Amino acid sequence: MNATSAGPTAPDQGRIVLLTTSHRVAPGLLSWPAWQALRTADRVLCADGAHPQLPYLREAGIRVDEAAPTAEELVDACAGGRTAVVVATGEGDPALTDGLARLAGSGRVHMPELELLPASYDLPGARLLDLVQVMDRIRLECPWSSRRTHQGLAKYAIEEAYELVEAIEDGDRDELREELGDVLLQVVFHARIAEEDPDAPFSVDDVAGTIVDKLVHRHPHVFGDETAETPEEVREHWLRTKAAEKQRTSVTEGVPLGQPGLALAAKLHSRVRTAGLDVPLPTGEGIGYDLLALAARAEAGGTDPEAALRAAARAYRDAIRAVEG
């Protein structure tokens, strides 16, 4: 081993900087400390000749040696107070870092200063970029996914939404996280299919842009000059802004008829009540009219009849299981 042996006096052994980057951040967008380390280093190394950062580093005048030194070789390169910067590969160069750890623990050499320097950081939501990339590849290469349509996927969106509700009701945090991912997949899947529409294509970025614009516009008390101190004032802002956006001719517009019956009845009654309309409930024979009146009464009292019935049904299910032993 050529690394300097430990002795009674320790010469300046320099510095090793492991520079890590995120593939989710555009190459070349590095932190100022990273650029400083690169420009002042005596040697910059990278084991991956195809590393996406290399063209940008070289364009900036940084000489990068394509090399994969051992831990001992890297320590020797820092002799005399020199600094070596290693541009880490996507895997983080575990063989090198493990070797440095073993060398430092051996006590046989004077180790240089070791520094881990993140040159770029993942912002919140960065893993969504991975999901988009994975979905794109699946759409192109998977025989099943490549043939899906909006219509064919619709039932899965409903199923995943129900499974998400069940995870919420069960209070299972692991299931909640998984089911949120499944619902998110439906959004990304449909957006990927929409890119292929010959007449009106749109992408997941368009989907995200639409909801961002909507949220900003409907929250003037957050992003604008209006004020709202209570949830009731926020709701009033929301409804007023939504009404101006939609220009609907009926309060029933935008109420999906495919939702469960109790939820549909409650939503219609909520729209009528919010609009201040006087629309008596229809009367007739049969359980349907009784359920309509019950749903309206629950909604007026601030109770979600669908959630209430689900809670009662779950209690009934538990009772059944108890009897079954």
C-alpha positions as CSV (number, residue, x, y, z in Angstrom):
1,M,0.0,0.0,0.0
2,N,1.4,3.4,-1.0
3,A,-0.7,5.5,1.4
4,T,1.5,7.4,3.9
5,S,2.1,5.3,7.0
6,A,1.2,6.7,10.4
7,G,4.1,8.3,12.3
8,P,4.8,10.5,15.2
9,T,4.2,13.6,13.2
10,A,1.3,14.0,10.8
11,P,2.0,16.0,7.7
12,D,-0.8,18.0,6.1
13,Q,-2.7,15.1,4.3
14,G,-5.1,17.4,2.4
15,R,-8.7,16.8,1.7
16,I,-11.0,14.4,-0.1
17,V,-14.4,15.8,-1.3
18,L,-17.1,13.4,-2.4
19,L,-19.3,15.5,-4.6
20,T,-22.9,14.1,-5.0
21,T,-25.5,15.3,-7.4
22,S,-29.2,14.6,-8.0
23,H,-30.2,13.3,-11.4
24,R,-33.5,15.0,-10.9
25,V,-31.8,18.4,-11.1
26,A,-30.7,19.7,-14.5
27,P,-26.9,19.0,-15.0
28,G,-24.7,22.0,-14.5
29,L,-27.0,23.5,-11.8
30,L,-24.7,23.0,-8.8
31,S,-24.4,24.8,-5.5
32,W,-21.8,27.6,-5.1
33,P,-19.8,25.6,-2.5
34,A,-19.6,22.8,-5.1
35,W,-18.3,25.1,-7.8
36,Q,-15.8,26.5,-5.3
37,A,-14.6,23.0,-4.4
38,L,-14.3,22.1,-8.1
39,R,-12.3,25.2,-9.1
40,T,-9.9,25.0,-6.2
41,A,-9.2,21.3,-6.3
42,D,-5.8,20.0,-7.3
43,R,-7.5,17.1,-9.0
44,V,-11.1,16.2,-10.0
45,L,-12.0,12.6,-10.7
46,C,-15.0,10.7,-12.0
47,A,-15.3,7.0,-12.5
48,D,-18.2,7.3,-15.0
49,G,-17.2,8.7,-18.3
50,A,-20.8,9.2,-19.2
51,H,-21.7,11.1,-16.1
52,P,-24.2,13.8,-17.1
53,Q,-22.3,16.5,-15.2
54,L,-19.0,16.1,-17.1
55,P,-19.8,18.1,-20.2
56,Y,-20.9,21.0,-18.1
57,L,-17.9,20.8,-15.8
58,R,-15.5,20.8,-18.8
59,E,-17.4,23.6,-20.4
60,A,-16.8,25.6,-17.2
61,G,-13.0,24.9,-17.5
62,I,-12.8,22.1,-14.9
63,R,-10.4,19.4,-15.9
64,V,-11.9,16.0,-14.9
65,D,-9.9,12.8,-15.0
66,E,-11.9,9.7,-15.9
67,A,-10.6,7.4,-13.2
68,A,-11.7,5.1,-10.5
69,P,-8.9,5.2,-7.9
70,T,-8.8,2.9,-4.9
71,A,-9.0,4.4,-1.4
72,E,-5.2,4.1,-1.0
73,E,-4.6,5.8,-4.3
74,L,-6.9,8.6,-3.4
75,V,-5.2,9.2,-0.1
76,D,-1.8,9.3,-1.7
77,A,-3.2,11.8,-4.2
78,C,-3.9,14.2,-1.3
79,A,-0.4,14.0,0.1
80,G,1.2,17.4,0.7
81,G,-2.0,19.2,1.5
82,R,-3.6,18.6,-1.9
83,T,-7.4,18.4,-2.5
84,A,-9.1,15.7,-4.6
85,V,-12.7,16.0,-5.6
86,V,-14.5,12.9,-6.6
87,V,-17.7,13.4,-8.7
88,A,-19.8,10.6,-7.4
89,T,-21.7,8.2,-9.7
90,G,-25.4,7.7,-9.4
91,E,-24.7,4.8,-6.9
92,G,-22.6,7.1,-4.7
93,D,-19.3,5.1,-5.3
94,P,-19.9,2.6,-2.3
95,A,-16.7,0.7,-3.0
96,L,-14.6,3.8,-2.6
97,T,-16.4,5.1,0.5
98,D,-16.3,1.7,2.1
99,G,-12.6,1.5,1.3
100,L,-12.0,4.9,2.8
101,A,-13.9,3.9,5.9
102,R,-11.8,0.7,6.3
103,L,-8.6,2.7,5.8
104,A,-9.6,5.3,8.3
105,G,-10.4,2.6,10.9
106,S,-7.2,0.8,10.4
107,G,-5.1,3.5,12.0
108,R,-2.2,2.7,9.6
109,V,-2.3,5.9,7.7
110,H,-2.8,9.6,8.3
111,M,-6.2,10.2,6.6
112,P,-7.0,13.4,4.8
113,E,-10.0,15.4,5.7
114,L,-13.1,13.7,4.3
115,E,-16.1,15.7,3.2
116,L,-19.4,14.8,1.7
117,L,-20.6,17.8,-0.4
118,P,-24.1,17.6,-1.9
119,A,-23.8,19.7,-5.1
120,S,-27.5,19.6,-5.9
121,Y,-30.5,18.8,-3.8
122,D,-33.9,17.2,-4.5
123,L,-36.7,19.7,-3.9
124,P,-40.0,18.4,-2.4
125,G,-41.8,16.5,-5.0
126,A,-38.7,15.5,-6.9
127,R,-39.6,11.8,-6.9
128,L,-42.6,12.7,-9.0
129,L,-40.1,13.1,-11.9
130,D,-39.1,9.5,-11.4
131,L,-42.7,8.4,-11.5
132,V,-43.2,10.3,-14.8
133,Q,-40.1,8.6,-16.3
134,V,-41.2,5.1,-15.1
135,M,-44.7,5.6,-16.5
136,D,-43.3,6.8,-19.8
137,R,-41.2,3.6,-20.1
138,I,-44.0,1.4,-19.0
139,R,-46.4,2.9,-21.6
140,L,-43.8,2.3,-24.3
141,E,-42.6,-1.1,-23.4
142,C,-45.3,-3.0,-21.4
143,P,-47.7,-5.0,-23.6
144,W,-50.6,-4.4,-21.2
145,S,-50.0,-0.7,-20.3
146,S,-49.3,0.3,-23.9
147,R,-52.9,-0.7,-24.9
148,R,-54.8,1.0,-22.1
149,T,-57.3,3.8,-22.8
150,H,-59.0,6.3,-20.6
151,Q,-62.2,4.3,-20.8
152,G,-60.5,1.0,-19.9
153,L,-58.7,2.6,-16.9
154,A,-61.7,4.4,-15.5
155,K,-62.8,1.5,-13.3
156,Y,-59.4,1.3,-11.7
157,A,-59.6,5.0,-10.7
158,I,-62.8,4.2,-8.8
159,E,-61.4,1.1,-7.2
160,E,-58.2,2.9,-6.0
161,A,-60.3,5.7,-4.6
162,Y,-62.4,3.3,-2.6
163,E,-59.2,1.5,-1.3
164,L,-57.8,4.9,-0.3
165,V,-61.0,5.6,1.7
166,E,-60.7,2.3,3.4
167,A,-57.1,2.9,4.4
168,I,-58.2,6.3,5.8
169,E,-61.0,4.7,7.8
170,D,-58.8,1.9,9.0
171,G,-56.2,4.4,10.2
172,D,-53.4,2.3,8.6
173,R,-50.6,4.7,7.8
174,D,-48.6,2.2,5.6
175,E,-51.7,1.4,3.6
176,L,-52.6,5.0,3.3
177,R,-49.2,5.8,1.8
178,E,-49.5,2.9,-0.6
179,E,-53.0,3.8,-1.7
180,L,-52.1,7.4,-2.2
181,G,-49.5,6.2,-4.6
182,D,-52.0,4.0,-6.4
183,V,-54.3,7.0,-6.8
184,L,-51.4,9.1,-8.0
185,L,-50.5,6.4,-10.6
186,Q,-54.0,6.8,-12.1
187,V,-53.4,10.5,-12.6
188,V,-50.0,10.0,-14.2
189,F,-51.3,7.1,-16.3
190,H,-54.2,9.0,-17.7
191,A,-52.0,12.1,-18.4
192,R,-49.5,9.9,-20.3
193,I,-52.3,8.5,-22.4
194,A,-53.6,12.0,-23.0
195,E,-50.2,12.9,-24.6
196,E,-51.0,10.6,-27.5
197,D,-54.3,12.2,-28.4
198,P,-54.1,13.4,-32.0
199,D,-56.5,16.3,-31.6
200,A,-56.2,17.7,-28.1
201,P,-53.1,16.2,-26.4
202,F,-51.9,17.4,-23.0
203,S,-49.3,16.2,-20.5
204,V,-48.9,15.7,-16.8
205,D,-47.3,19.2,-16.7
206,D,-50.5,20.6,-18.2
207,V,-52.5,18.8,-15.6
208,A,-50.3,20.1,-12.8
209,G,-50.3,23.6,-14.3
210,T,-54.1,23.6,-14.4
211,I,-54.6,22.7,-10.8
212,V,-51.9,25.1,-9.6
213,D,-53.6,28.0,-11.5
214,K,-56.9,27.0,-10.0
215,L,-55.6,26.8,-6.5
216,V,-53.9,30.2,-6.7
217,H,-56.9,31.8,-8.3
218,R,-59.3,30.4,-5.7
219,H,-57.2,31.4,-2.7
220,P,-57.0,35.2,-3.0
221,H,-56.6,35.3,0.8
222,V,-53.3,33.5,0.4
223,F,-51.9,34.7,-2.9
224,G,-53.8,38.0,-3.3
225,D,-55.1,41.0,-1.4
226,E,-58.3,39.5,0.1
227,T,-58.5,38.4,3.7
228,A,-60.2,35.4,5.2
229,E,-60.0,34.7,8.9
230,T,-62.4,31.7,9.3
231,P,-63.1,28.5,7.3
232,E,-66.6,30.0,6.5
233,E,-65.0,33.0,4.8
234,V,-62.6,30.8,2.9
235,R,-65.6,28.7,1.7
236,E,-67.4,31.8,0.7
237,H,-64.4,33.0,-1.3
238,W,-64.1,29.6,-3.0
239,L,-67.7,29.4,-4.0
240,R,-67.8,32.9,-5.3
241,T,-64.7,32.5,-7.4
242,K,-65.8,29.1,-8.6
243,A,-69.2,30.5,-9.7
244,A,-67.4,33.3,-11.6
245,E,-65.1,30.8,-13.3
246,K,-67.8,28.2,-14.3
247,Q,-70.6,30.5,-15.3
248,R,-73.0,27.6,-14.8
249,T,-76.7,27.9,-15.5
250,S,-77.7,25.3,-12.9
251,V,-76.4,24.4,-9.5
252,T,-76.6,20.8,-10.6
253,E,-73.9,21.2,-13.2
254,G,-70.7,19.6,-12.1
255,V,-72.4,17.1,-9.8
256,P,-71.2,13.6,-11.0
257,L,-74.2,11.3,-11.2
258,G,-72.0,8.2,-11.0
259,Q,-71.2,8.7,-7.3
260,P,-72.9,6.6,-4.6
261,G,-76.5,7.4,-4.1
262,L,-76.3,8.9,-0.6
263,A,-73.4,11.1,-1.6
264,L,-75.2,12.2,-4.7
265,A,-78.3,13.1,-2.7
266,A,-76.3,15.0,-0.1
267,K,-74.4,16.9,-2.8
268,L,-77.5,18.0,-4.6
269,H,-79.1,19.2,-1.3
270,S,-75.9,21.0,-0.4
271,R,-75.9,22.9,-3.8
272,V,-79.5,23.9,-3.3
273,R,-78.9,25.0,0.3
274,T,-75.8,27.0,-0.5
275,A,-77.5,28.7,-3.4
276,G,-80.4,29.7,-1.2
277,L,-83.0,28.0,-3.5
278,D,-86.3,26.8,-2.2
279,V,-86.7,23.4,-3.8
280,P,-88.9,21.0,-1.8
281,L,-87.8,17.4,-1.9
282,P,-89.8,15.2,-4.3
283,T,-92.3,12.9,-2.6
284,G,-93.1,9.4,-3.7
285,E,-93.5,5.8,-2.6
286,G,-90.5,3.7,-1.9
287,I,-87.3,3.5,0.0
288,G,-85.5,5.7,-2.4
289,Y,-87.5,8.8,-1.4
290,D,-87.0,8.0,2.2
291,L,-83.3,7.7,1.7
292,L,-83.3,11.0,-0.2
293,A,-85.0,12.8,2.7
294,L,-82.7,11.1,5.2
295,A,-79.6,12.2,3.2
296,A,-80.9,15.8,3.0
297,R,-81.6,15.9,6.7
298,A,-78.1,14.6,7.5
299,E,-76.4,17.1,5.1
300,A,-78.4,20.0,6.6
301,G,-77.2,18.9,10.0
302,G,-73.5,18.8,9.0
303,T,-73.3,15.0,8.7
304,D,-71.9,13.2,5.7
305,P,-74.6,10.5,5.2
306,E,-72.3,8.3,3.0
307,A,-69.5,8.3,5.7
308,A,-72.1,7.7,8.4
309,L,-73.5,4.7,6.6
310,R,-70.1,3.4,5.9
311,A,-69.2,3.6,9.6
312,A,-72.3,1.8,10.5
313,A,-71.7,-0.9,7.9
314,R,-68.2,-1.4,9.2
315,A,-69.5,-1.8,12.7
316,Y,-72.0,-4.4,11.3
317,R,-69.1,-6.2,9.5
318,D,-67.1,-6.3,12.8
319,A,-70.2,-7.8,14.5
320,I,-70.5,-10.5,11.9
321,R,-66.8,-11.4,12.3
322,A,-67.3,-11.6,16.0
323,V,-70.1,-14.0,15.7
324,E,-68.1,-16.1,13.2
325,G,-65.4,-16.3,15.8
